[in-house]
């Protein structure tokens, strides 16, 4: 996930990213979230069953607060609980996309 995040940070053409069923866990999600803070092209993000917990969800929420291009997000079948869900809900309330 770290190498992919590095590429996403500077990529201007990829619009769909699917890491579904890859166990990137919280650590990988932190890298992806950091990249999304800088990426201006990804509009669809599929992160189904990537073993994301509260820490990863909070990292992603931080990215969604500033990312203006993601319009579709699938986090089905992950391990985050109320803390992660609340962080994501808060981010989506302020995200204009």
Buried (B, 14 or more C-beta within 10 A) or exposed (E): BEEBBEEBBEBEEBEEBEBBEBEBBBEBBBBBBBBBBBBEEBBBBBBBBBBBBBBBBBBBBBBBBEBEBBEEBEBEEBBBEEEBBBBBEBBEEEBEE
